[in-house]
Amino acid sequence: MIKDILRLVRIKNLVFLSIFQVILYFGVLDPIFQKYGMSEILNGWQFLLLGLCVVFTAASGYVINDYYDVKIDMINRPKKVIVGNTIDRHTVMTIYIVLAIIGIAFGIALTIWLKSYTMIFVFLLVPGLLWFYSSGYKRQFLLGNIIIALCTYMVPFLFGYVSDKILHLHYNSITELGGFFMNLVNHVCQEIYIWMFAFAFFAFALTLIREIVKDQEDIIGDSEMECRTLPIVWGIKKTKTTIVFLSIATIIGVLYASHNIPFFETDKISFQYAIFMIALPLLSVIYLVIQANCKKSWEQISTFLKCIMAAGCLYTLVICYLYALNYDTTIFNLFSIK
C-alpha cells in the first residue's frame, strides 16, 4: 500500500523538486544575501514553508491526474495503473484532498508570516489549475501543456517573490525613509528576480517541450478518448516541427542569457556550461525528434529532456561558485573553501 502511494505521488519527481528548491536556496539566494551583508535576514523557515507547499501541491497534482486518467493509462501503460487497481478510487480521492489541503495550509501560513495576503491567490490558483488540467484541460489543444509549464514556472518565481517580501518586511521601517536603503533593497530584489526569471524561463520552456513529447508518446490512448492534443490535431510532422522550433528558441535564450550575465567580472564558465550541458543536448533532442518513429523513441526523448532539466538545475552550483570567486561570500565559506 505505501509503495503504491509513493508511486502515485511520483516520489522520485518530488525528491528531485525538493533538491532543486534546496540548491536554489543555497546556490543562488544565500550567496546574493551574503554578498550584500544581509544573510542574517534570510529566514530558512519561510522557504521551508514554501518548499513544503510546492511539494504537497505537486503531489496532489500527480494524484488527481492519475485519478482522471485511468482509461487513458489503461491503454498507454496498463501495467502501471494504480487507481482502481491496487488503490480504490475513493481512497485516491481522499489522498488528493489531504495533500491539497496540506499544501494550501502551508501556503496560507507563509502568506500570514510575510503579511502578503495577495499570495493566497497564487496558492489557491495553482491547485485549482492542476484540478481543471486533470479533469479536462489536458485534453485540449496546447492548453494543458501551457498550464503545466506555467505551474513549473511558478516555482523559481515564488522564490524570488518571497525573497522580495522578506527584504521589504525586514527593511520596511528604513525604506520608508527612502534614499540609500530603498535603492539597496530594490537592487538586491532586481538581482534575485533576474536569476529567478532565468530559471523560470528554462523550466517553462523545457516543461512545455517535454509535455508535447509526452502527448506524442501517449497518442494512442489520447486518440481513443477523443483528446485534442497537439499531435492529434496537427499530426506528427507539425508536432516535430513545433518541438524543433521550441528547442531552438530555448537554445538561443539560454546562450544569450549565459553570455550576458551582468553580475560577475570573471565568468568563463556559464557560456561553456550552457553550450555543453544545455545547447548540445538539446541539439541531440532535435536530432532524436526528427528520427523518432515509435513510442519507445519518444519515451527516450522524454527521459533525455529530464536529464537536461536536471543539468539546468545544477547550474545553481556554478552560480554559487561564481559568487564565491567574485565576492568571497557564499556557502562555500562554511567549509573554508576559498
N, C-alpha and C positions, 0 to 999 in steps of 0.2 A: 504493500500500500504506500509506504513512504517513498520507495523507489519510483513508483508511478507518479506520485505527486511532484517529485523533483523533476521528472521528465516533463510533466505537464507545464511546470513553470519555467522550463528551459534553464535549469540551474547553471549550465555552462555559460549561457549568454549572460545570466545575472552576475556570475563571478567576473566575467570579462567587463561588464558595465561597472561593477564595483571597483575593479582595478583601475579602469580608466578614470573614474572620479578621484581616486586616491592620488594617482600620478598627476592629474590636472591640478589638484590642490597643492601638492608638494613640489611639482615640477614647474609650475607657472605662477600661481598666486603667491605662494610663500616667498619665492625669490623677489617678486615685484615689491611686496610689502617690506621685505628686508632691505631692498635697495633704497627705499625712501625712509627707512628707520621707523616703520610702522608695524613691525612684526608682532608687537605685544597686543595689538588690537585684532589680529586675525584669529577669530574665535573658531576653533575646530568643531565645537559642539553645534554651531549653527550649520556648518557644512555637513556634519553628520546627519542632522535632521533632513537636510536637502537630499543627501545621498540615499537615505532610507526611503524618503518619499519617492524618489525616482525608481529605486529598485522594486518597491512594492507595487507601484503603479505599472511598471513594465511587466512584472509577474502577473498582475491581474489581466493585463492586455493579452498575454500569451494564453491564459486560461480561457478567456471569453472567446478568443479567436478559434481555439480548438472546439469549444462548445458549439459554435455555429458552423464549423467546417467539417462536421462528421461525414456527411455524404460525399463531399469532395475528397476528403482524405481517404475514404474507403476505396476510392478509385485510384488516387495518386500514390498512396502509401498505406495500404491496408494493414501491414504488419506493425505499423507504428501507432495505430489508432488506440487511444486510451479511453476517451469519453464514450460511455455506454458499453465499454468492453471490460476493462479492469476496474474502472471507477464509474458508478452510475451518474446520470446527468444531473440529478438533484444534488448530489454531493459536489460535483464540479461547479455548479452554480453557487453553492454555499461557499466554496473555496474562493471563487471570484469575488463575491460580496465582501468577505472578510479581508482579502488582500486589498481591494479597492478602498474600503473604509480605513484601513490602517495607513495606506498611502496618503489619502486625503487628510487624515488626522495629523500626520507628521507635517504635511504642508501647511495646514492651518496653524499648528503650533509655531512653525517658523515665521509665518506672517505676523503673528502676535508678538513674538520676540523682537522682530525687526520693526514693528509698528508700521508695516507697509501692507495695508489691507487689500490693496488692488491685486496683490499676488494671489489672493484666494481665488480670483477668477481663473488664473492660469492652472492652479492645482485642481480646479473643478473641470476646466475645459479639456485638459489632456485625457483624463479618464473617460469623459464624455465622447471625445473624438475616437478613442480606442473602441468604445462600445459600438458607436454607429459605424465605424470602419468594419468591425467584425460582423455586424448584423446586416450590412448591405452595401456600404460604400466601397468595400474592397472589390466588389463585383462590377463596379462602374469604371468606365474608361478613364484611366490615369488618376482618378480622384483618390482611390485607396493608396496608390503608390506615393502621392504627394503628401497625404496625411501622415503616413508612417515616416517619411523623410522629415517632415516638419516636427514630429514628436522627437526624433533623434536630434534635430537642430536645437531643440529647446534645452537639452542637457548642458552643453557648454554656455549657451546664452544665459541660463539661470545662474550659473556660477559667476558670470560677470555681473548680473543684476544684483545678486546677494552681496557681492563684494562692494558694489556701489552703495547699497543701503547701509552696510556695516560702516563704511567710511563716513558717510554723511550723518549717520546716527551718532558716531563717536565724536565727530568734529562739529556737530550742529551748533553748539553754543559759540564756537570760534568762527565758523564760516559765516555766521550771521553778521559778523563784523566786516566781512569782505576781505579784500587785499590778498596778502600772501597765502594764507591758509586756504582760502577759497580756490585760488589758482592751483595750489599744490594738489588739493583733493581732486579737482577736475582733471588735472594732468594724469594723476595716478589712475583714475577711472578710465580715462581715454586709453591709456596703455593696456589696461586689463581688457577693455572691450575689443580692442584691435586683435589681441590674441584669441579671445573667446569667439569672435566672429569668424576668424580664420578657421578655427577648429569646427565651428558650426557649419560653415560653408562646405568644408571637406566631408563632414558627417552627412549633411543633406545630400550632396552630390553622389557619394558612394552608396548611400542607402537607396536613393532613387534608382540608380543603375541596377543594384542588386535586386530590388523589388521587381523590376521589369524582367530581369533574368529569371527570377523565381516564377513569374507568371508564365514565361515561356516553358519553363520546366514542368509546370502543372497544367499545361494547356488542355490535356485530355480530360481531366476531371472538371476543369472550369467550363469546358465546352458542353459537357454532359449536363451541367447545372445552369446552362444558359447565361454564364457570366459575360460581361463585356469588357474584358481586359484588353490591353493594347495589342498583344499578339493575336487575339481572336478577331478584333475589329480591323486591324491593319495588316495582319498576316506576318509571316516570319521575315520576309525581305525588308519591310519597312521597320519592323522591330529591331532587326540587326542594325539598320541604318541609324535608328534613334539611339541605340546603345553606343555605337561608334561615335556619334556626334557628342553625346553627353560625356563620354570618356575623354575625347579630345579637348572639350571645353574645360573639364576638370584638370587635365594636364597643364593647359595654358594658365589656368587660375593659380594652380599650386606653384608652378615655376615662376610666375610673375611675383607672387607673394613672397616666395623664398629669396628672390633676388632683390627685393626692395624692403627688407626688414630694417626699420629706422632706429632700432634700439641699441645696436652693438657697433662699436668701432672695428672690432675684429670678429668676423664671421665668415670663415671659409668652409663651414660645414653644411649650413642649411641648404644651399643650392645643390651641392653634391648629394645630400640626403634626399632631396626632392627628386633628383634625376634617377638615382639608383633604387630607391625604396618605393617611389610612387609612380614616376613617369614611365620608366621602363616596364615595370609590372603591368601598368595599365595598357601600354602598347601591346604587351603579351595578351592581355584580355581581349583587345581588339582583334588580334590575330585568331584567338580561340573562338571568338564570336563569329567571325567570318567563316571559319571552318566547321562550326557546330552543326551537327545533323541528327542528333539523337538526345534523348532525355539525359543519358549519362554525361554527355558533353556539357550540357547546361548545369548539371549538378557540380561538375568540376569547376566551371566558371564561377558559380556561386561561392564555392569554398575558397577559390583563389581571391575573390573580392573580399572575403572576410579577413584573409591574411593581409591584404593591402590596407584594410581599415585598421588592423592591429598595428601595422607599421606606422600609419599616420598617428595613432595614439602614442606610440613610443617616441615620437618626436618631442614630446614633453621632456624627456630626459636630456635631449640635446639642448632645449631651451634652458633647462636647469644648469647645464654645463656652461652655456654661453653667459649666463648671468654671473656664474662663479668666475669665469675668465675675465669678464669686463668690470665687475663690481666687487668681487670677492665677498658677496653677501648672499649665499644660498644655503640650502640644507646640507650641502657637502661639508660646510664648516662644522656641522655636528660631529662629523667623523674625522675632523682635522685634515681634510683633503684640500690642499692648496694648489 
